[in-house]
Amino acid sequence: MSIVDHAPKFNSEAASRIAKDLYVIVAAASSLPSERDQNFLLQTATGERFVLKLANAAEDRAMLEAQNQAMNHL
């Protein structure tokens, strides 16, 4: 099995619940494209926008850290 076979499989409602429970962000979630993870656009009632990334559990930790460093750099 490839890493793509282990991609998370959450729906928009679950993504909204995760955002609320973990980050206290009340928002509607819509799916964004991703190959090996799962990403959602979160939009609040006031128009704020966030991206929720649900990492693939089979992903190498070093790759996740590199992605986080790239986001921090941007």
All heavy atoms as a GROMACS GRO file, in nm:
protein
  567
    1MET      N    1   0.084  -0.120   0.000
    1MET     CA    2   0.000   0.000   0.000
    1MET      C    3   0.088   0.125   0.000
    1MET      O    4   0.187   0.131   0.071
    1MET     CB    5  -0.090   0.003   0.123
    1MET     CG    6  -0.200  -0.100   0.124
    1MET     SD    7  -0.297  -0.089   0.276
    1MET     CE    8  -0.437  -0.001   0.215
    2SER      N    9   0.046   0.223  -0.075
    2SER     CA   10   0.119   0.349  -0.078
    2SER      C   11   0.067   0.443   0.030
    2SER      O   12  -0.039   0.420   0.089
    2SER     CB   13   0.105   0.415  -0.215
    2SER     OG   14  -0.023   0.472  -0.228
    3ILE      N   15   0.142   0.549   0.056
    3ILE     CA   16   0.100   0.647   0.156
    3ILE      C   17  -0.033   0.711   0.120
    3ILE      O   18  -0.112   0.746   0.207
    3ILE     CB   19   0.211   0.752   0.179
    3ILE    CG1   20   0.181   0.831   0.305
    3ILE    CG2   21   0.225   0.842   0.058
    3ILE    CD1   22   0.296   0.913   0.355
    4VAL      N   23  -0.061   0.722  -0.008
    4VAL     CA   24  -0.188   0.781  -0.053
    4VAL      C   25  -0.306   0.698  -0.006
    4VAL      O   26  -0.414   0.752   0.024
    4VAL     CB   27  -0.188   0.797  -0.207
    4VAL    CG1   28  -0.320   0.849  -0.257
    4VAL    CG2   29  -0.074   0.888  -0.250
    5ASP      N   30  -0.287   0.569   0.007
    5ASP     CA   31  -0.394   0.480   0.054
    5ASP      C   32  -0.431   0.505   0.200
    5ASP      O   33  -0.536   0.460   0.245
    5ASP     CB   34  -0.355   0.333   0.036
    5ASP     CG   35  -0.338   0.295  -0.109
    5ASP    OD1   36  -0.413   0.347  -0.194
    5ASP    OD2   37  -0.248   0.213  -0.138
    6HIS      N   38  -0.346   0.575   0.273
    6HIS     CA   39  -0.369   0.603   0.415
    6HIS      C   40  -0.418   0.746   0.439
    6HIS      O   41  -0.423   0.790   0.554
    6HIS     CB   42  -0.240   0.581   0.494
    6HIS     CG   43  -0.194   0.439   0.494
    6HIS    ND1   44  -0.250   0.342   0.573
    6HIS    CD2   45  -0.099   0.377   0.421
    6HIS    CE1   46  -0.191   0.227   0.551
    6HIS    NE2   47  -0.099   0.246   0.459
    7ALA      N   48  -0.455   0.817   0.334
    7ALA     CA   49  -0.501   0.955   0.350
    7ALA      C   50  -0.623   0.960   0.442
    7ALA      O   51  -0.708   0.872   0.438
    7ALA     CB   52  -0.536   1.014   0.213
    8PRO      N   53  -0.632   1.064   0.526
    8PRO     CA   54  -0.749   1.078   0.614
    8PRO      C   55  -0.877   1.090   0.531
    8PRO      O   56  -0.874   1.135   0.417
    8PRO     CB   57  -0.722   1.209   0.689
    8PRO     CG   58  -0.581   1.245   0.663
    8PRO     CD   59  -0.538   1.174   0.540
    9LYS      N   60  -0.987   1.052   0.591
    9LYS     CA   61  -1.116   1.057   0.522
    9LYS      C   62  -1.222   1.117   0.613
    9LYS      O   63  -1.309   1.047   0.665
    9LYS     CB   64  -1.156   0.918   0.475
    9LYS     CG   65  -1.063   0.861   0.369
    9LYS     CD   66  -1.099   0.719   0.334
    9LYS     CE   67  -1.011   0.662   0.225
    9LYS     NZ   68  -0.870   0.652   0.257
   10PHE      N   69  -1.215   1.249   0.633
   10PHE     CA   70  -1.313   1.320   0.713
   10PHE      C   71  -1.408   1.395   0.621
   10PHE      O   72  -1.370   1.435   0.512
   10PHE     CB   73  -1.243   1.421   0.805
   10PHE     CG   74  -1.165   1.357   0.916
   10PHE    CD1   75  -1.031   1.324   0.898
   10PHE    CD2   76  -1.224   1.330   1.038
   10PHE    CE1   77  -0.957   1.265   0.999
   10PHE    CE2   78  -1.152   1.270   1.140
   10PHE     CZ   79  -1.018   1.238   1.120
   11ASN      N   80  -1.530   1.418   0.667
   11ASN     CA   81  -1.623   1.500   0.590
   11ASN      C   82  -1.619   1.644   0.643
   11ASN      O   83  -1.552   1.673   0.743
   11ASN     CB   84  -1.764   1.442   0.592
   11ASN     CG   85  -1.824   1.434   0.731
   11ASN    OD1   86  -1.791   1.512   0.821
   11ASN    ND2   87  -1.914   1.340   0.751
   12SER      N   88  -1.688   1.732   0.576
   12SER     CA   89  -1.686   1.875   0.612
   12SER      C   90  -1.738   1.899   0.753
   12SER      O   91  -1.686   1.985   0.824
   12SER     CB   92  -1.767   1.956   0.511
   12SER     OG   93  -1.706   1.951   0.384
   13GLU      N   94  -1.840   1.827   0.793
   13GLU     CA   95  -1.896   1.844   0.927
   13GLU      C   96  -1.793   1.807   1.034
   13GLU      O   97  -1.778   1.876   1.135
   13GLU     CB   98  -2.023   1.761   0.945
   13GLU     CG   99  -2.140   1.807   0.862
   13GLU     CD  100  -2.132   1.766   0.715
   13GLU    OE1  101  -2.064   1.665   0.681
   13GLU    OE2  102  -2.191   1.837   0.632
   14ALA      N  103  -1.720   1.698   1.011
   14ALA     CA  104  -1.616   1.657   1.106
   14ALA      C  105  -1.504   1.760   1.111
   14ALA      O  106  -1.452   1.791   1.219
   14ALA     CB  107  -1.561   1.520   1.068
   15ALA      N  108  -1.468   1.816   0.996
   15ALA     CA  109  -1.364   1.919   0.993
   15ALA      C  110  -1.407   2.042   1.071
   15ALA      O  111  -1.327   2.099   1.147
   15ALA     CB  112  -1.330   1.955   0.849
   16SER      N  113  -1.531   2.084   1.057
   16SER     CA  114  -1.582   2.199   1.133
   16SER      C  115  -1.578   2.170   1.282
   16SER      O  116  -1.540   2.256   1.362
   16SER     CB  117  -1.726   2.232   1.092
   16SER     OG  118  -1.730   2.284   0.962
   17ARG      N  119  -1.614   2.048   1.320
   17ARG     CA  120  -1.613   2.009   1.461
   17ARG      C  121  -1.469   2.008   1.517
   17ARG      O  122  -1.444   2.055   1.628
   17ARG     CB  123  -1.679   1.872   1.477
   17ARG     CG  124  -1.714   1.834   1.617
   17ARG     CD  125  -1.805   1.711   1.627
   17ARG     NE  126  -1.768   1.601   1.539
   17ARG     CZ  127  -1.833   1.569   1.427
   17ARG    NH1  128  -1.936   1.638   1.387
   17ARG    NH2  129  -1.793   1.465   1.354
   18ILE      N  130  -1.375   1.957   1.439
   18ILE     CA  131  -1.234   1.956   1.481
   18ILE      C  132  -1.184   2.099   1.501
   18ILE      O  133  -1.117   2.129   1.601
   18ILE     CB  134  -1.147   1.881   1.378
   18ILE    CG1  135  -1.179   1.731   1.382
   18ILE    CG2  136  -0.998   1.906   1.402
   18ILE    CD1  137  -1.123   1.651   1.266
   19ALA      N  138  -1.216   2.188   1.408
   19ALA     CA  139  -1.173   2.328   1.418
   19ALA      C  140  -1.230   2.392   1.544
   19ALA      O  141  -1.160   2.465   1.615
   19ALA     CB  142  -1.218   2.406   1.294
   20LYS      N  143  -1.354   2.363   1.574
   20LYS     CA  144  -1.418   2.419   1.693
   20LYS      C  145  -1.358   2.361   1.821
   20LYS      O  146  -1.323   2.434   1.914
   20LYS     CB  147  -1.569   2.394   1.690
   20LYS     CG  148  -1.642   2.454   1.808
   20LYS     CD  149  -1.791   2.427   1.799
   20LYS     CE  150  -1.860   2.485   1.920
   20LYS     NZ  151  -2.001   2.443   1.925
   21ASP      N  152  -1.344   2.228   1.824
   21ASP     CA  153  -1.295   2.161   1.945
   21ASP      C  154  -1.149   2.192   1.976
   21ASP      O  155  -1.112   2.210   2.092
   21ASP     CB  156  -1.314   2.009   1.934
   21ASP     CG  157  -1.460   1.967   1.935
   21ASP    OD1  158  -1.548   2.051   1.964
   21ASP    OD2  159  -1.487   1.850   1.902
   22LEU      N  160  -1.064   2.196   1.874
   22LEU     CA  161  -0.921   2.213   1.896
   22LEU      C  162  -0.874   2.358   1.892
   22LEU      O  163  -0.777   2.394   1.959
   22LEU     CB  164  -0.841   2.131   1.795
   22LEU     CG  165  -0.856   1.980   1.802
   22LEU    CD1  166  -0.771   1.912   1.695
   22LEU    CD2  167  -0.820   1.928   1.940
   23TYR      N  168  -0.939   2.440   1.810
   23TYR     CA  169  -0.890   2.576   1.787
   23TYR      C  170  -0.991   2.685   1.820
   23TYR      O  171  -0.964   2.803   1.798
   23TYR     CB  172  -0.844   2.592   1.641
   23TYR     CG  173  -0.739   2.491   1.605
   23TYR    CD1  174  -0.768   2.382   1.523
   23TYR    CD2  175  -0.608   2.503   1.655
   23TYR    CE1  176  -0.670   2.288   1.491
   23TYR    CE2  177  -0.511   2.409   1.624
   23TYR     CZ  178  -0.543   2.302   1.542
   23TYR     OH  179  -0.447   2.210   1.512
   24VAL      N  180  -1.109   2.645   1.869
   24VAL     CA  181  -1.217   2.739   1.903
   24VAL      C  182  -1.251   2.828   1.783
   24VAL      O  183  -1.271   2.948   1.797
   24VAL     CB  184  -1.183   2.822   2.030
   24VAL    CG1  185  -1.308   2.890   2.084
   24VAL    CG2  186  -1.119   2.735   2.138
   25ILE      N  187  -1.252   2.769   1.666
   25ILE     CA  188  -1.289   2.838   1.543
   25ILE      C  189  -1.422   2.780   1.497
   25ILE      O  190  -1.431   2.661   1.467
   25ILE     CB  191  -1.184   2.820   1.432
   25ILE    CG1  192  -1.052   2.885   1.474
   25ILE    CG2  193  -1.234   2.878   1.300
   25ILE    CD1  194  -0.937   2.857   1.378
   26VAL      N  195  -1.525   2.864   1.495
   26VAL     CA  196  -1.656   2.822   1.447
   26VAL      C  197  -1.664   2.863   1.301
   26VAL      O  198  -1.665   2.981   1.269
   26VAL     CB  199  -1.769   2.885   1.529
   26VAL    CG1  200  -1.905   2.846   1.474
   26VAL    CG2  201  -1.756   2.846   1.676
   27ALA      N  202  -1.666   2.764   1.213
   27ALA     CA  203  -1.657   2.793   1.070
   27ALA      C  204  -1.719   2.681   0.988
   27ALA      O  205  -1.724   2.566   1.031
   27ALA     CB  206  -1.510   2.810   1.030
   28ALA      N  207  -1.762   2.718   0.868
   28ALA     CA  208  -1.804   2.619   0.770
   28ALA      C  209  -1.678   2.567   0.701
   28ALA      O  210  -1.585   2.643   0.674
   28ALA     CB  211  -1.898   2.683   0.668
   29ALA      N  212  -1.676   2.439   0.672
   29ALA     CA  213  -1.558   2.377   0.609
   29ALA      C  214  -1.594   2.330   0.469
   29ALA      O  215  -1.702   2.275   0.447
   29ALA     CB  216  -1.509   2.260   0.692
   30SER      N  217  -1.502   2.352   0.377
   30SER     CA  218  -1.518   2.296   0.243
   30SER      C  219  -1.385   2.232   0.204
   30SER      O  220  -1.277   2.283   0.233
   30SER     CB  221  -1.561   2.402   0.141
   30SER     OG  222  -1.472   2.511   0.142
   31SER      N  223  -1.395   2.119   0.139
   31SER     CA  224  -1.278   2.038   0.105
   31SER      C  225  -1.188   2.109   0.004
   31SER      O  226  -1.236   2.173  -0.090
   31SER     CB  227  -1.324   1.905   0.050
   31SER     OG  228  -1.216   1.820   0.027
   32LEU      N  229  -1.058   2.097   0.024
   32LEU     CA  230  -0.957   2.146  -0.070
   32LEU      C  231  -0.881   2.025  -0.125
   32LEU      O  232  -0.870   1.923  -0.058
   32LEU     CB  233  -0.858   2.239   0.001
   32LEU     CG  234  -0.915   2.371   0.054
   32LEU    CD1  235  -0.811   2.440   0.142
   32LEU    CD2  236  -0.957   2.459  -0.061
   33PRO      N  237  -0.825   2.036  -0.244
   33PRO     CA  238  -0.752   1.922  -0.301
   33PRO      C  239  -0.625   1.889  -0.222
   33PRO      O  240  -0.561   1.978  -0.167
   33PRO     CB  241  -0.717   1.967  -0.443
   33PRO     CG  242  -0.748   2.111  -0.452
   33PRO     CD  243  -0.829   2.151  -0.333
   34SER      N  244  -0.594   1.761  -0.217
   34SER     CA  245  -0.472   1.715  -0.152
   34SER      C  246  -0.447   1.572  -0.196
   34SER      O  247  -0.540   1.495  -0.217
   34SER     CB  248  -0.486   1.720   0.000
   34SER     OG  249  -0.367   1.676   0.060
   35GLU      N  250  -0.320   1.538  -0.208
   35GLU     CA  251  -0.285   1.404  -0.252
   35GLU      C  252  -0.279   1.304  -0.137
   35GLU      O  253  -0.338   1.198  -0.141
   35GLU     CB  254  -0.148   1.406  -0.321
   35GLU     CG  255  -0.101   1.269  -0.361
   35GLU     CD  256   0.044   1.266  -0.403
   35GLU    OE1  257   0.123   1.349  -0.356
   35GLU    OE2  258   0.077   1.180  -0.483
   36ARG      N  259  -0.208   1.340  -0.030
   36ARG     CA  260  -0.181   1.243   0.076
   36ARG      C  261  -0.233   1.284   0.212
   36ARG      O  262  -0.233   1.206   0.305
   36ARG     CB  263  -0.032   1.215   0.084
   36ARG     CG  264   0.047   1.342   0.093
   36ARG     CD  265   0.197   1.329   0.096
   36ARG     NE  266   0.250   1.206   0.051
   36ARG     CZ  267   0.373   1.187   0.013
   36ARG    NH1  268   0.457   1.287   0.014
   36ARG    NH2  269   0.417   1.071  -0.025
   37ASP      N  270  -0.277   1.409   0.226
   37ASP     CA  271  -0.336   1.459   0.349
   37ASP      C  272  -0.482   1.492   0.320
   37ASP      O  273  -0.535   1.454   0.218
   37ASP     CB  274  -0.262   1.585   0.396
   37ASP     CG  275  -0.114   1.561   0.420
   37ASP    OD1  276  -0.081   1.459   0.483
   37ASP    OD2  277  -0.033   1.643   0.375
   38GLN      N  278  -0.543   1.567   0.409
   38GLN     CA  279  -0.676   1.619   0.381
   38GLN      C  280  -0.680   1.762   0.430
   38GLN      O  281  -0.640   1.791   0.543
   38GLN     CB  282  -0.783   1.534   0.449
   38GLN     CG  283  -0.921   1.562   0.395
   38GLN     CD  284  -1.025   1.467   0.448
   38GLN    OE1  285  -1.006   1.402   0.551
   38GLN    NE2  286  -1.138   1.460   0.380
   39ASN      N  287  -0.723   1.852   0.343
   39ASN     CA  288  -0.725   1.995   0.372
   39ASN      C  289  -0.865   2.050   0.356
   39ASN      O  290  -0.940   2.007   0.268
   39ASN     CB  291  -0.630   2.070   0.279
   39ASN     CG  292  -0.489   2.020   0.288
   39ASN    OD1  293  -0.431   2.016   0.396
   39ASN    ND2  294  -0.432   1.980   0.176
   40PHE      N  295  -0.898   2.147   0.443
   40PHE     CA  296  -1.029   2.212   0.437
   40PHE      C  297  -1.010   2.363   0.447
   40PHE      O  298  -0.927   2.411   0.524
   40PHE     CB  299  -1.117   2.166   0.554
   40PHE     CG  300  -1.161   2.023   0.545
   40PHE    CD1  301  -1.085   1.922   0.602
   40PHE    CD2  302  -1.278   1.989   0.479
   40PHE    CE1  303  -1.124   1.790   0.594
   40PHE    CE2  304  -1.318   1.857   0.470
   40PHE     CZ  305  -1.241   1.757   0.527
   41LEU      N  306  -1.090   2.434   0.369
   41LEU     CA  307  -1.101   2.579   0.385
   41LEU      C  308  -1.206   2.601   0.492
   41LEU      O  309  -1.318   2.550   0.482
   41LEU     CB  310  -1.143   2.645   0.254
   41LEU     CG  311  -1.177   2.794   0.264
   41LEU    CD1  312  -1.056   2.875   0.305
   41LEU    CD2  313  -1.234   2.844   0.132
   42LEU      N  314  -1.170   2.676   0.594
   42LEU     CA  315  -1.264   2.713   0.700
   42LEU      C  316  -1.300   2.859   0.680
   42LEU      O  317  -1.212   2.943   0.665
   42LEU     CB  318  -1.201   2.695   0.838
   42LEU     CG  319  -1.147   2.557   0.873
   42LEU    CD1  320  -1.075   2.561   1.007
   42LEU    CD2  321  -1.259   2.455   0.874
   43GLN      N  322  -1.429   2.890   0.682
   43GLN     CA  323  -1.472   3.029   0.671
   43GLN      C  324  -1.572   3.059   0.781
   43GLN      O  325  -1.674   2.991   0.795
   43GLN     CB  326  -1.534   3.058   0.534
   43GLN     CG  327  -1.564   3.205   0.518
   43GLN     CD  328  -1.565   3.250   0.374
   43GLN    OE1  329  -1.532   3.175   0.284
   43GLN    NE2  330  -1.603   3.374   0.354
   44THR      N  331  -1.541   3.163   0.860
   44THR     CA  332  -1.626   3.201   0.972
   44THR      C  333  -1.740   3.290   0.921
   44THR      O  334  -1.738   3.340   0.808
   44THR     CB  335  -1.548   3.277   1.080
   44THR    OG1  336  -1.508   3.404   1.028
   44THR    CG2  337  -1.427   3.197   1.127
   45ALA      N  338  -1.836   3.314   1.008
   45ALA     CA  339  -1.949   3.399   0.973
   45ALA      C  340  -1.905   3.543   0.946
   45ALA      O  341  -1.972   3.617   0.874
   45ALA     CB  342  -2.053   3.396   1.085
   46THR      N  343  -1.790   3.584   1.002
   46THR     CA  344  -1.740   3.720   0.982
   46THR      C  345  -1.646   3.730   0.863
   46THR      O  346  -1.589   3.835   0.836
   46THR     CB  347  -1.668   3.772   1.108
   46THR    OG1  348  -1.559   3.685   1.138
   46THR    CG2  349  -1.763   3.779   1.226
   47GLY      N  350  -1.626   3.618   0.791
   47GLY     CA  351  -1.544   3.620   0.671
   47GLY      C  352  -1.399   3.581   0.690
   47GLY      O  353  -1.323   3.577   0.593
   48GLU      N  354  -1.357   3.552   0.813
   48GLU     CA  355  -1.219   3.506   0.834
   48GLU      C  356  -1.204   3.370   0.767
   48GLU      O  357  -1.296   3.288   0.766
   48GLU     CB  358  -1.188   3.492   0.982
   48GLU     CG  359  -1.180   3.622   1.057
   48GLU     CD  360  -1.155   3.596   1.204
   48GLU    OE1  361  -1.245   3.544   1.270
   48GLU    OE2  362  -1.043   3.627   1.249
   49ARG      N  363  -1.085   3.347   0.711
   49ARG     CA  364  -1.058   3.220   0.643
   49ARG      C  365  -0.932   3.157   0.698
   49ARG      O  366  -0.833   3.225   0.724
   49ARG     CB  367  -1.045   3.244   0.492
   49ARG     CG  368  -1.174   3.289   0.432
   49ARG     CD  369  -1.169   3.330   0.288
   49ARG     NE  370  -1.052   3.291   0.215
   49ARG     CZ  371  -1.047   3.273   0.084
   49ARG    NH1  372  -1.155   3.292   0.012
   49ARG    NH2  373  -0.937   3.239   0.024
   50PHE      N  374  -0.938   3.026   0.714
   50PHE     CA  375  -0.827   2.946   0.765
   50PHE      C  376  -0.819   2.818   0.683
   50PHE      O  377  -0.917   2.778   0.619
   50PHE     CB  378  -0.849   2.907   0.912
   50PHE     CG  379  -0.872   3.023   1.004
   50PHE    CD1  380  -1.001   3.068   1.031
   50PHE    CD2  381  -0.765   3.087   1.065
   50PHE    CE1  382  -1.023   3.174   1.117
   50PHE    CE2  383  -0.786   3.193   1.151
   50PHE     CZ  384  -0.915   3.237   1.177
   51VAL      N  385  -0.705   2.752   0.689
   51VAL     CA  386  -0.692   2.619   0.630
   51VAL      C  387  -0.666   2.521   0.743
   51VAL      O  388  -0.578   2.542   0.827
   51VAL     CB  389  -0.577   2.613   0.527
   51VAL    CG1  390  -0.553   2.470   0.481
   51VAL    CG2  391  -0.608   2.703   0.408
   52LEU      N  392  -0.744   2.415   0.746
   52LEU     CA  393  -0.726   2.306   0.840
   52LEU      C  394  -0.662   2.191   0.763
   52LEU      O  395  -0.717   2.143   0.664
   52LEU     CB  396  -0.860   2.261   0.898
   52LEU     CG  397  -0.856   2.138   0.989
   52LEU    CD1  398  -0.779   2.169   1.118
   52LEU    CD2  399  -0.996   2.089   1.019
   53LYS      N  400  -0.544   2.150   0.807
   53LYS     CA  401  -0.475   2.038   0.744
   53LYS      C  402  -0.478   1.918   0.838
   53LYS      O  403  -0.438   1.928   0.954
   53LYS     CB  404  -0.328   2.075   0.716
   53LYS     CG  405  -0.248   1.957   0.663
   53LYS     CD  406  -0.103   1.993   0.646
   53LYS     CE  407  -0.026   1.870   0.608
   53LYS     NZ  408   0.062   1.889   0.498
   54LEU      N  409  -0.527   1.807   0.788
   54LEU     CA  410  -0.527   1.681   0.862
   54LEU      C  411  -0.422   1.593   0.797
   54LEU      O  412  -0.438   1.545   0.685
   54LEU     CB  413  -0.666   1.616   0.856
   54LEU     CG  414  -0.779   1.705   0.911
   54LEU    CD1  415  -0.913   1.643   0.882
   54LEU    CD2  416  -0.760   1.730   1.058
   55ALA      N  417  -0.311   1.577   0.866
   55ALA     CA  418  -0.197   1.506   0.811
   55ALA      C  419  -0.224   1.356   0.804
   55ALA      O  420  -0.297   1.299   0.885
   55ALA     CB  421  -0.072   1.531   0.895
   56ASN      N  422  -0.162   1.295   0.707
   56ASN     CA  423  -0.166   1.151   0.688
   56ASN      C  424  -0.087   1.085   0.802
   56ASN      O  425   0.029   1.118   0.825
   56ASN     CB  426  -0.104   1.118   0.552
   56ASN     CG  427  -0.119   0.975   0.512
   56ASN    OD1  428  -0.106   0.885   0.593
   56ASN    ND2  429  -0.144   0.953   0.385
   57ALA      N  430  -0.150   0.993   0.873
   57ALA     CA  431  -0.084   0.927   0.987
   57ALA      C  432   0.040   0.848   0.945
   57ALA      O  433   0.130   0.825   1.026
   57ALA     CB  434  -0.183   0.835   1.059
   58ALA      N  435   0.047   0.809   0.819
   58ALA     CA  436   0.162   0.732   0.771
   58ALA      C  437   0.276   0.822   0.721
   58ALA      O  438   0.382   0.772   0.684
   58ALA     CB  439   0.118   0.638   0.658
   59GLU      N  440   0.255   0.953   0.723
   59GLU     CA  441   0.356   1.047   0.674
   59GLU      C  442   0.476   1.050   0.768
   59GLU      O  443   0.461   1.044   0.891
   59GLU     CB  444   0.297   1.187   0.662
   59GLU     CG  445   0.389   1.289   0.600
   59GLU     CD  446   0.418   1.259   0.455
   59GLU    OE1  447   0.332   1.281   0.371
   59GLU    OE2  448   0.531   1.212   0.428
   60ASP      N  449   0.593   1.060   0.714
   60ASP     CA  450   0.716   1.073   0.792
   60ASP      C  451   0.714   1.204   0.869
   60ASP      O  452   0.683   1.310   0.815
   60ASP     CB  453   0.836   1.069   0.696
   60ASP     CG  454   0.968   1.068   0.770
   60ASP    OD1  455   1.004   1.172   0.827
   60ASP    OD2  456   1.033   0.963   0.769
   61ARG      N  457   0.747   1.198   0.995
   61ARG     CA  458   0.746   1.317   1.082
   61ARG      C  459   0.836   1.428   1.026
   61ARG      O  460   0.801   1.547   1.034
   61ARG     CB  461   0.792   1.277   1.223
   61ARG     CG  462   0.798   1.387   1.323
   61ARG     CD  463   0.661   1.420   1.369
   61ARG     NE  464   0.664   1.526   1.468
   61ARG     CZ  465   0.562   1.557   1.540
   61ARG    NH1  466   0.449   1.491   1.527
   61ARG    NH2  467   0.569   1.654   1.627
   62ALA      N  468   0.949   1.392   0.968
   62ALA     CA  469   1.040   1.493   0.912
   62ALA      C  470   0.973   1.569   0.798
   62ALA      O  471   0.995   1.690   0.782
   62ALA     CB  472   1.168   1.426   0.862
   63MET      N  473   0.891   1.503   0.719
   63MET     CA  474   0.819   1.570   0.611
   63MET      C  475   0.718   1.669   0.667
   63MET      O  476   0.704   1.781   0.617
   63MET     CB  477   0.749   1.468   0.521
   63MET     CG  478   0.663   1.531   0.413
   63MET     SD  479   0.753   1.640   0.301
   63MET     CE  480   0.821   1.520   0.190
   64LEU      N  481   0.647   1.630   0.772
   64LEU     CA  482   0.550   1.721   0.834
   64LEU      C  483   0.621   1.843   0.892
   64LEU      O  484   0.573   1.956   0.879
   64LEU     CB  485   0.471   1.649   0.942
   64LEU     CG  486   0.382   1.535   0.894
   64LEU    CD1  487   0.319   1.463   1.012
   64LEU    CD2  488   0.277   1.585   0.797
   65GLU      N  489   0.736   1.821   0.955
   65GLU     CA  490   0.813   1.933   1.010
   65GLU      C  491   0.861   2.026   0.899
   65GLU      O  492   0.859   2.148   0.913
   65GLU     CB  493   0.930   1.882   1.094
   65GLU     CG  494   0.889   1.814   1.223
   65GLU     CD  495   0.814   1.904   1.319
   65GLU    OE1  496   0.838   2.027   1.320
   65GLU    OE2  497   0.727   1.852   1.391
   66ALA      N  498   0.904   1.969   0.787
   66ALA     CA  499   0.948   2.051   0.672
   66ALA      C  500   0.832   2.133   0.618
   66ALA      O  501   0.849   2.251   0.584
   66ALA     CB  502   1.006   1.961   0.563
   67GLN      N  503   0.714   2.075   0.611
   67GLN     CA  504   0.596   2.149   0.565
   67GLN      C  505   0.564   2.263   0.661
   67GLN      O  506   0.532   2.374   0.618
   67GLN     CB  507   0.476   2.055   0.551
   67GLN     CG  508   0.489   1.956   0.439
   67GLN     CD  509   0.378   1.854   0.438
   67GLN    OE1  510   0.288   1.854   0.522
   67GLN    NE2  511   0.383   1.764   0.340
   68ASN      N  512   0.571   2.237   0.790
   68ASN     CA  513   0.546   2.342   0.890
   68ASN      C  514   0.648   2.455   0.879
   68ASN      O  515   0.613   2.573   0.888
   68ASN     CB  516   0.546   2.283   1.032
   68ASN     CG  517   0.425   2.198   1.058
   68ASN    OD1  518   0.321   2.211   0.994
   68ASN    ND2  519   0.437   2.108   1.155
   69GLN      N  520   0.774   2.420   0.858
   69GLN     CA  521   0.878   2.522   0.843
   69GLN      C  522   0.854   2.606   0.718
   69GLN      O  523   0.873   2.729   0.720
   69GLN     CB  524   1.015   2.458   0.839
   69GLN     CG  525   1.058   2.401   0.973
   69GLN     CD  526   1.190   2.327   0.966
   69GLN    OE1  527   1.255   2.321   0.862
   69GLN    NE2  528   1.230   2.267   1.078
   70ALA      N  529   0.810   2.543   0.611
   70ALA     CA  530   0.780   2.618   0.487
   70ALA      C  531   0.665   2.716   0.511
   70ALA      O  532   0.670   2.831   0.466
   70ALA     CB  533   0.746   2.522   0.374
   71MET      N  534   0.562   2.672   0.581
   71MET     CA  535   0.448   2.761   0.611
   71MET      C  536   0.492   2.877   0.701
   71MET      O  537   0.452   2.991   0.679
   71MET     CB  538   0.335   2.682   0.678
   71MET     CG  539   0.262   2.590   0.584
   71MET     SD  540   0.179   2.679   0.450
   71MET     CE  541   0.058   2.771   0.542
   72ASN      N  542   0.575   2.848   0.800
   72ASN     CA  543   0.624   2.955   0.888
   72ASN      C  544   0.707   3.056   0.809
   72ASN      O  545   0.702   3.175   0.835
   72ASN     CB  546   0.705   2.897   1.003
   72ASN     CG  547   0.619   2.833   1.107
   72ASN    OD1  548   0.502   2.868   1.125
   72ASN    ND2  549   0.674   2.737   1.178
   73HIS      N  550   0.784   3.007   0.713
   73HIS     CA  551   0.866   3.096   0.631
   73HIS      C  552   0.778   3.189   0.545
   73HIS      O  553   0.811   3.306   0.529
   73HIS     CB  554   0.959   3.014   0.542
   73HIS     CG  555   1.042   3.097   0.450
   73HIS    ND1  556   1.150   3.171   0.494
   73HIS    CD2  557   1.032   3.118   0.316
   73HIS    CE1  558   1.202   3.235   0.391
   73HIS    NE2  559   1.133   3.205   0.283
   74LEU      N  560   0.671   3.134   0.492
   74LEU     CA  561   0.582   3.214   0.407
   74LEU      C  562   0.508   3.317   0.489
   74LEU      O  563   0.477   3.424   0.447
   74LEU     CB  564   0.481   3.124   0.334
   74LEU     CG  565   0.545   3.030   0.233
   74LEU    CD1  566   0.439   2.936   0.176
   74LEU    CD2  567   0.611   3.107   0.120
   0.00000   0.00000   0.00000
